Amino acid sequence: LSYVPLTKDETFYAMMIEEQIEHPTLVPTLFGYPTYWKPFLFFWVYSLFAIFLKVLPLSIEAVYRLPTHFFGLVNIVLVYSILRNINIPRVMAFLTTIVYSFTFLTVFIANSVLIDTLLSTFLFSSFLVYLNRSMDDRKYLIAGLLTFFTYFVKTYLALIIPILAIVYFYLNDRKVLQNKFFLLSLAAVPLALLLNSHIQATTVNDQTLYELYKYDLINRVDPTDFLSKITGTYTFYEYTNVWLVLSIFGFLKF
């Protein structure tokens, strides 16, 4: 956790976390200025961890990286629980969870001040509640609330939850698609989007807001940029590693 000093994005995240400790705000700040780089929930959660970790005999890098590592460990348990809830045999669920825990992105982000493990914790928790057979129908509202929180960690990636929930129940239990609580839960992302847009509109000027959306919605999905990331053998393997190998065996067998 302290293998290298804080670098690049980590440095800014750490500074913004510190400012949340000193002056909690709805919109994160950098050098005291509202900075809507990422939504507020990540900075709030990490600031709570940092308050307690800073009194321990830890390096400054470990103070800010430990929360990412903690949520990464929680996610391993959540992945296993999700697999068991969709009736994957115990041994297969265990082996799949091992594969997940050694995937490059999972390992890498567990050693950095990054948002992704917290995002995955909310995302996996929402799936788990959707799939839980021991809860009554009101569980869908809880899943929707977790989806709402997911949006305020890393915005658009929260969309994967309602999409996969609809696909799963369409294939396995179509009567759920008519459940009023389930339908209400699908409103979580639109509501979060509206609230987030209102927060942005009151703190960021129109041109900056336009540039943010242009960067997120257009530049990030530029096909040439995407292809450049997967054309190099090392980079492609870096992001797929053991999954790629197991997929080849899976295609050959099935």
C-alpha positions as CSV (number, residue, x, y, z in Angstrom):
1,L,0.0,0.0,0.0
2,S,3.0,2.3,0.4
3,Y,5.0,0.9,-2.5
4,V,5.2,4.3,-4.2
5,P,4.2,7.9,-3.3
6,L,0.8,9.2,-4.3
7,T,0.9,9.9,-8.0
8,K,-1.3,11.6,-10.7
9,D,-5.0,11.3,-9.9
10,E,-4.2,9.9,-6.4
11,T,-2.7,13.2,-5.4
12,F,-5.7,15.3,-6.3
13,Y,-8.1,12.8,-4.7
14,A,-6.1,12.9,-1.5
15,M,-6.2,16.7,-1.4
16,M,-9.9,16.7,-2.1
17,I,-10.5,14.2,0.6
18,E,-8.5,16.4,3.0
19,E,-10.7,19.3,2.1
20,Q,-13.8,17.3,2.8
21,I,-12.5,16.5,6.3
22,E,-11.9,20.2,7.0
23,H,-15.0,21.6,5.3
24,P,-17.6,19.0,4.3
25,T,-19.4,20.2,1.1
26,L,-22.0,18.8,-1.3
27,V,-19.7,19.6,-4.2
28,P,-16.0,18.5,-3.7
29,T,-13.4,21.2,-3.6
30,L,-9.8,21.5,-4.8
31,F,-7.8,24.4,-3.4
32,G,-11.2,25.6,-2.0
33,Y,-12.9,25.8,-5.4
34,P,-15.9,23.7,-6.3
35,T,-14.5,20.9,-8.5
36,Y,-17.1,18.6,-10.0
37,W,-14.5,16.1,-11.2
38,K,-16.3,13.2,-9.5
39,P,-19.5,13.1,-7.4
40,F,-19.4,13.7,-3.7
41,L,-20.0,10.3,-2.2
42,F,-16.5,8.9,-2.8
43,F,-14.9,11.9,-1.1
44,W,-17.3,11.7,1.8
45,V,-16.7,8.0,2.4
46,Y,-13.0,8.2,2.1
47,S,-12.8,11.2,4.4
48,L,-14.5,9.2,7.2
49,F,-11.9,6.5,6.8
50,A,-9.0,9.0,6.7
51,I,-10.1,10.7,10.0
52,F,-9.4,7.4,11.8
53,L,-6.6,6.1,9.8
54,K,-4.5,9.2,10.2
55,V,-4.1,8.6,13.9
56,L,-2.5,5.2,13.3
57,P,1.2,4.6,12.6
58,L,0.7,4.3,8.8
59,S,2.4,6.0,5.9
60,I,0.3,8.7,4.2
61,E,0.0,6.5,1.1
62,A,-1.5,3.7,3.2
63,V,-4.0,6.1,4.9
64,Y,-5.6,6.9,1.5
65,R,-5.2,3.5,-0.2
66,L,-6.5,1.3,2.6
67,P,-10.2,2.2,2.0
68,T,-9.8,1.1,-1.7
69,H,-8.2,-2.1,-0.5
70,F,-11.0,-2.6,2.1
71,F,-13.8,-2.3,-0.4
72,G,-11.9,-4.6,-2.8
73,L,-12.0,-7.3,-0.1
74,V,-15.7,-6.7,0.5
75,N,-16.3,-7.1,-3.2
76,I,-14.8,-10.6,-3.2
77,V,-17.4,-11.7,-0.6
78,L,-20.2,-10.0,-2.6
79,V,-19.2,-11.7,-5.9
80,Y,-19.3,-15.1,-4.2
81,S,-22.7,-14.3,-2.7
82,I,-24.1,-13.2,-6.0
83,L,-23.0,-16.4,-7.7
84,R,-24.5,-18.6,-4.9
85,N,-27.8,-16.7,-5.2
86,I,-28.0,-17.6,-8.9
87,N,-27.5,-21.3,-8.0
88,I,-23.9,-21.6,-9.1
89,P,-22.4,-24.7,-7.4
90,R,-20.3,-23.8,-4.3
91,V,-17.0,-25.0,-5.8
92,M,-17.6,-23.2,-9.1
93,A,-18.6,-20.0,-7.3
94,F,-15.4,-20.2,-5.2
95,L,-13.2,-20.7,-8.2
96,T,-14.8,-17.9,-10.1
97,T,-14.4,-15.6,-7.1
98,I,-10.7,-16.5,-7.1
99,V,-10.4,-15.6,-10.8
100,Y,-12.2,-12.3,-10.1
101,S,-9.9,-11.5,-7.2
102,F,-6.8,-12.0,-9.4
103,T,-8.0,-10.0,-12.4
104,F,-5.7,-7.2,-13.2
105,L,-8.1,-4.3,-12.6
106,T,-9.2,-5.8,-9.3
107,V,-5.7,-6.2,-8.0
108,F,-4.4,-2.9,-9.4
109,I,-7.1,-0.6,-8.1
110,A,-6.9,-2.2,-4.6
111,N,-3.5,-0.5,-4.3
112,S,-4.5,3.0,-5.4
113,V,-6.7,5.9,-4.3
114,L,-9.3,5.2,-6.8
115,I,-13.1,5.1,-7.0
116,D,-13.7,1.8,-8.6
117,T,-13.8,-0.6,-5.6
118,L,-16.3,1.6,-3.8
119,L,-18.4,1.8,-7.0
120,S,-18.3,-2.0,-7.3
121,T,-19.4,-2.4,-3.6
122,F,-22.6,-0.5,-4.3
123,L,-23.1,-2.1,-7.6
124,F,-22.6,-5.7,-6.3
125,S,-24.7,-4.9,-3.2
126,S,-27.6,-3.8,-5.4
127,F,-27.4,-6.9,-7.5
128,L,-27.3,-9.1,-4.4
129,V,-30.4,-7.5,-3.0
130,Y,-32.2,-7.9,-6.3
131,L,-31.4,-11.6,-6.3
132,N,-32.0,-12.3,-2.6
133,R,-34.8,-14.9,-2.3
134,S,-35.2,-14.5,1.5
135,M,-36.4,-10.9,1.3
136,D,-39.9,-9.7,0.4
137,D,-40.7,-7.6,-2.6
138,R,-39.7,-4.4,-0.9
139,K,-36.1,-5.5,-1.4
140,Y,-36.4,-3.9,-4.8
141,L,-36.7,-0.5,-3.3
142,I,-33.5,-1.2,-1.3
143,A,-31.8,-2.3,-4.5
144,G,-33.0,0.9,-6.1
145,L,-31.5,3.0,-3.3
146,L,-28.2,1.3,-3.6
147,T,-28.3,2.0,-7.4
148,F,-29.0,5.7,-6.5
149,F,-25.9,5.7,-4.3
150,T,-23.9,4.0,-7.1
151,Y,-24.6,6.9,-9.4
152,F,-23.1,9.4,-6.9
153,V,-19.8,7.4,-6.9
154,K,-19.2,7.3,-10.7
155,T,-22.4,8.5,-12.4
156,Y,-23.2,6.6,-15.7
157,L,-21.9,3.2,-14.7
158,A,-24.9,2.9,-12.4
159,L,-26.9,2.3,-15.6
160,I,-25.6,-1.3,-15.8
161,I,-27.6,-2.3,-12.7
162,P,-31.2,-1.7,-14.1
163,I,-30.1,-3.1,-17.5
164,L,-28.8,-6.3,-16.1
165,A,-31.6,-6.7,-13.6
166,I,-34.2,-6.4,-16.4
167,V,-32.3,-8.9,-18.6
168,Y,-31.9,-11.4,-15.7
169,F,-35.5,-11.4,-14.7
170,Y,-36.7,-11.5,-18.3
171,L,-34.7,-14.7,-18.7
172,N,-35.5,-16.2,-15.3
173,D,-38.7,-14.8,-13.7
174,R,-40.7,-12.5,-16.0
175,K,-43.5,-11.8,-13.4
176,V,-40.9,-9.7,-11.5
177,L,-41.0,-7.2,-14.4
178,Q,-44.6,-6.3,-13.5
179,N,-43.8,-5.9,-9.8
180,K,-44.6,-2.3,-8.7
181,F,-41.6,-2.2,-6.3
182,F,-39.3,-3.5,-9.0
183,L,-40.6,-0.8,-11.5
184,L,-40.1,1.9,-8.8
185,S,-36.5,0.7,-8.3
186,L,-35.8,1.4,-12.0
187,A,-36.4,5.1,-11.4
188,A,-33.2,5.3,-9.3
189,V,-30.9,6.3,-12.1
190,P,-33.2,8.9,-13.7
191,L,-33.8,10.5,-10.3
192,A,-30.0,10.5,-9.5
193,L,-29.3,12.0,-13.0
194,L,-31.8,14.8,-12.3
195,L,-30.4,15.6,-8.9
196,N,-26.8,15.4,-10.2
197,S,-27.7,17.8,-13.0
198,H,-29.2,20.2,-10.6
199,I,-26.1,20.1,-8.4
200,Q,-23.9,20.7,-11.4
201,A,-26.0,23.5,-12.8
202,T,-25.8,25.4,-9.5
203,T,-22.0,25.1,-9.1
204,V,-20.5,24.8,-12.6
205,N,-20.9,27.3,-15.4
206,D,-22.6,26.1,-18.6
207,Q,-19.4,25.9,-20.7
208,T,-17.6,23.8,-18.1
209,L,-20.7,21.5,-17.9
210,Y,-20.7,21.1,-21.7
211,E,-17.1,20.2,-21.7
212,L,-17.6,17.6,-18.9
213,Y,-20.4,15.9,-20.8
214,K,-18.5,16.1,-24.1
215,Y,-15.5,14.4,-22.5
216,D,-17.5,11.7,-20.8
217,L,-20.0,10.9,-23.5
218,I,-18.0,11.5,-26.7
219,N,-14.2,11.4,-26.1
220,R,-14.3,8.4,-23.8
221,V,-16.2,6.2,-26.3
222,D,-14.1,7.3,-29.3
223,P,-13.6,4.1,-31.3
224,T,-10.0,5.0,-32.2
225,D,-9.1,5.6,-28.6
226,F,-10.7,2.3,-27.6
227,L,-9.0,0.3,-30.3
228,S,-5.6,1.8,-29.4
229,K,-6.0,0.4,-25.9
230,I,-6.6,-3.2,-27.0
231,T,-4.3,-3.4,-30.0
232,G,-1.1,-3.7,-28.0
233,T,-0.6,-7.3,-26.8
234,Y,0.6,-6.4,-23.4
235,T,-2.2,-3.9,-22.8
236,F,-4.9,-6.3,-24.0
237,Y,-3.6,-9.1,-21.8
238,E,-3.2,-6.6,-18.9
239,Y,-7.0,-6.0,-18.8
240,T,-8.1,-9.6,-19.5
241,N,-5.4,-12.0,-18.3
242,V,-6.8,-15.1,-16.7
243,W,-10.4,-14.4,-18.0
244,L,-9.1,-14.6,-21.6
245,V,-7.5,-18.0,-21.0
246,L,-10.5,-19.4,-19.3
247,S,-12.9,-18.1,-22.0
248,I,-10.9,-20.0,-24.6
249,F,-11.3,-23.2,-22.7
250,G,-15.0,-22.4,-22.1
251,F,-15.6,-21.9,-25.8
252,L,-13.8,-25.2,-26.7
253,K,-15.8,-27.2,-24.1
254,F,-19.3,-25.6,-24.6
